[in-house]
Amino acid sequence: MENVIIIGSGPAGHTAAIYTSRANLNPLMLEGMFAGGVAAGGQLTTTTEIENFPGFPEGISGPELMQTMREQSVKCGCRIETLTVDKVDFSAHPFKIFAGSQMYESKTVIIATGATAKKIEIQNGDRLWQRGISACAVCDGALPCFRNKPLIVIGGGDSAVEEATYLTKFAAKVYLVVRRDVLRASQVMRQRALANPKIEILWNSNVTEALGEKMFSGAVILNNQTQATRIVDASGLFFAIGHAPNTAFLNGQLKTDETGYIMTLPGTTQTNLPGVFACGDVQDKKYRQAITAAGSGCMAALNVEQYLHEIG
Ligand SMILES: Cc1cc2nc3c(=O)[nH]c(=O)nc-3n(C[C@H](O)[C@H](O)[C@H](O)COP(=O)(O)OP(=O)(O)OC[C@H]3O[C@@H](n4cnc5c(N)ncnc54)[C@H](O)[C@@H]3O)c2cc1C
């Protein structure tokens, strides 16, 4: 039986792996095999330059950062299996974890399965992904290619308004493309968007096509009422239509909020089940950064250590 199984391999999972290894807990990580639509290593494997992770003044590419984290986990003693967890049974001790044909038993579990940014299908969207198309304004908005340029944000909720407002710090102008004739965002966020002179809202609109050869250079926007199309020149396009936490394999065995994020006791990584801990984006819909995910991975490892000590 394992002391601790870590499910997921982003910054949260690897930080938990490093700390639990160094605490001699001999952890096992199930890193996933293209689970949640991303490679082992998590969301950062889908991005190019990371400029805000401490310790890399020149920046570092996402895949490279995750490769070094994996190497550090292995060097500290973590065993890693490239398997995706299909289901769990948390109804009794030890906890059971199923991945393909394998079944594992463990005294504790750390869930670090992250969240997947939602995208909508647009023509050329995949080809120009990370070539001007992103799903994270806080991560990418300050990059030189977006500064003093017009940008497009897709979405009409609170996070879309937040991302659009954030981007106005750098952008010449931000087009907020909204499917309907109202914003879903809260009253205060609506007012903020409407009052910002740098934000132009394109109502009843859908982006149908991304333009550009090597880099995104604009989009075809359809008015879904009149069916008229127009081309908007822009250097960046940001999806801001929410994230889906990777929790389907839990099959409702842990308490989640109405959008599926695992609920943890404030200030800890403790879920509603003693011995099961959650860290990173799967339990955080507010900050969603590599460094906050890593920080909570450290917390989960320390919480596990303390829990195992308490149960002897
Ligand atoms: C395009 C993009 C750019 C970004 N840029 C930055 C940036 O510049 N700076 C920054 O700080 N943050 C950035 N972020 C945010 C950052 O990537 C996340 O906050 C961070 O990766 C979250 O880490 P995590 O460990 O919680 O989960 P993730 O990185 O999402 O990793 C979760 C891992 O768990 C695996 N998994 C899921 N389900 C299962 C399962 N059932 N079984 C086994 N494994 C499973 C997944 O495959 C994945 O590998 C960016 C995000 C995106 C999408």
The ligand as an SDF file (V2000), in Angstrom:
LIG
                    3D

 53 58  0  0  0  0  0  0  0  0999 V2000
   -1.9460   28.9840  -22.4060 C   0  0  0  0  0  0  0  0  0  0  0  0
   -1.6320   29.1420  -20.9460 C   0  0  0  0  0  0  0  0  0  0  0  0
   -0.5710   29.9460  -20.5660 C   0  0  0  0  0  0  0  0  0  0  0  0
   -0.2650   30.1030  -19.2260 C   0  0  0  0  0  0  0  0  0  0  0  0
    0.8010   30.8880  -18.8830 N   0  0  0  0  0  0  0  0  0  0  0  0
    1.1170   31.0390  -17.5830 C   0  0  0  0  0  0  0  0  0  0  0  0
    2.2310   31.8600  -17.1970 C   0  0  0  0  0  0  0  0  0  0  0  0
    2.9030   32.4650  -18.0330 O   0  0  0  0  0  0  0  0  0  0  0  0
    2.4860   31.9670  -15.8650 N   0  0  0  0  0  0  0  0  0  0  0  0
    1.7370   31.3390  -14.9040 C   0  0  0  0  0  0  0  0  0  0  0  0
    2.0410   31.4600  -13.7210 O   0  0  0  0  0  0  0  0  0  0  0  0
    0.6810   30.5770  -15.2470 N   0  0  0  0  0  0  0  0  0  0  0  0
    0.3530   30.4060  -16.5420 C   0  0  0  0  0  0  0  0  0  0  0  0
   -0.7310   29.6570  -16.8980 N   0  0  0  0  0  0  0  0  0  0  0  0
   -1.5300   29.0340  -15.8380 C   0  0  0  0  0  0  0  0  0  0  0  0
   -0.8190   27.7660  -15.3210 C   0  0  0  0  0  0  0  0  0  0  0  0
   -0.5170   26.9520  -16.4140 O   0  0  0  0  0  0  0  0  0  0  0  0
   -1.7120   27.0220  -14.3320 C   0  0  0  0  0  0  0  0  0  0  0  0
   -2.1250   27.8860  -13.2990 O   0  0  0  0  0  0  0  0  0  0  0  0
   -0.9510   25.8520  -13.7200 C   0  0  0  0  0  0  0  0  0  0  0  0
   -0.4230   25.0180  -14.7220 O   0  0  0  0  0  0  0  0  0  0  0  0
   -1.8500   25.0310  -12.8170 C   0  0  0  0  0  0  0  0  0  0  0  0
   -1.1040   23.9710  -12.3400 O   0  0  0  0  0  0  0  0  0  0  0  0
   -1.7720   22.6490  -11.7900 P   0  0  0  0  0  0  0  0  0  0  0  0
   -0.6420   21.8130  -11.2990 O   0  0  0  0  0  0  0  0  0  0  0  0
   -2.8570   22.9590  -10.8590 O   0  0  0  0  0  0  0  0  0  0  0  0
   -2.4920   21.9250  -13.0220 O   0  0  0  0  0  0  0  0  0  0  0  0
   -2.1610   21.6980  -14.5490 P   0  0  0  0  0  0  0  0  0  0  0  0
   -1.0000   22.4560  -15.0230 O   0  0  0  0  0  0  0  0  0  0  0  0
   -3.4650   21.8680  -15.2410 O   0  0  0  0  0  0  0  0  0  0  0  0
   -1.7690   20.1510  -14.5860 O   0  0  0  0  0  0  0  0  0  0  0  0
   -2.6710   19.1570  -14.2620 C   0  0  0  0  0  0  0  0  0  0  0  0
   -2.1620   17.8340  -14.7850 C   0  0  0  0  0  0  0  0  0  0  0  0
   -2.9910   16.7790  -14.3200 O   0  0  0  0  0  0  0  0  0  0  0  0
   -3.2220   15.8470  -15.3420 C   0  0  0  0  0  0  0  0  0  0  0  0
   -4.4800   15.1610  -15.1220 N   0  0  0  0  0  0  0  0  0  0  0  0
   -5.7500   15.6450  -15.2850 C   0  0  0  0  0  0  0  0  0  0  0  0
   -6.6440   14.6770  -15.0290 N   0  0  0  0  0  0  0  0  0  0  0  0
   -5.9320   13.5680  -14.6900 C   0  0  0  0  0  0  0  0  0  0  0  0
   -6.2910   12.2450  -14.3420 C   0  0  0  0  0  0  0  0  0  0  0  0
   -7.5540   11.8320  -14.2810 N   0  0  0  0  0  0  0  0  0  0  0  0
   -5.2950   11.3410  -14.0830 N   0  0  0  0  0  0  0  0  0  0  0  0
   -3.9820   11.7280  -14.1290 C   0  0  0  0  0  0  0  0  0  0  0  0
   -3.5950   12.9710  -14.4680 N   0  0  0  0  0  0  0  0  0  0  0  0
   -4.5570   13.8860  -14.7460 C   0  0  0  0  0  0  0  0  0  0  0  0
   -3.2860   16.7340  -16.6030 C   0  0  0  0  0  0  0  0  0  0  0  0
   -3.0210   15.9760  -17.7400 O   0  0  0  0  0  0  0  0  0  0  0  0
   -2.1810   17.7320  -16.3110 C   0  0  0  0  0  0  0  0  0  0  0  0
   -0.9770   17.2220  -16.7700 O   0  0  0  0  0  0  0  0  0  0  0  0
   -1.0540   29.4560  -18.2370 C   0  0  0  0  0  0  0  0  0  0  0  0
   -2.1370   28.6490  -18.6060 C   0  0  0  0  0  0  0  0  0  0  0  0
   -2.4250   28.4880  -19.9540 C   0  0  0  0  0  0  0  0  0  0  0  0
   -3.5840   27.5990  -20.3610 C   0  0  0  0  0  0  0  0  0  0  0  0
  1  2  1  0
  2  3  1  0
  2 52  2  0
  3  4  2  0
  4  5  1  0
  4 50  1  0
  5  6  2  0
  6  7  1  0
  6 13  1  0
  7  8  2  0
  7  9  1  0
  9 10  1  0
 10 11  2  0
 10 12  1  0
 12 13  2  0
 13 14  1  0
 14 15  1  0
 14 50  1  0
 15 16  1  0
 16 17  1  0
 16 18  1  0
 18 19  1  0
 18 20  1  0
 20 21  1  0
 20 22  1  0
 22 23  1  0
 23 24  1  0
 24 25  2  0
 24 26  1  0
 24 27  1  0
 27 28  1  0
 28 29  2  0
 28 30  1  0
 28 31  1  0
 31 32  1  0
 32 33  1  0
 33 34  1  0
 33 48  1  0
 34 35  1  0
 35 36  1  0
 35 46  1  0
 36 37  1  0
 36 45  1  0
 37 38  2  0
 38 39  1  0
 39 40  1  0
 39 45  2  0
 40 41  1  0
 40 42  2  0
 42 43  1  0
 43 44  2  0
 44 45  1  0
 46 47  1  0
 46 48  1  0
 48 49  1  0
 50 51  2  0
 51 52  1  0
 52 53  1  0
M  END
$$$$
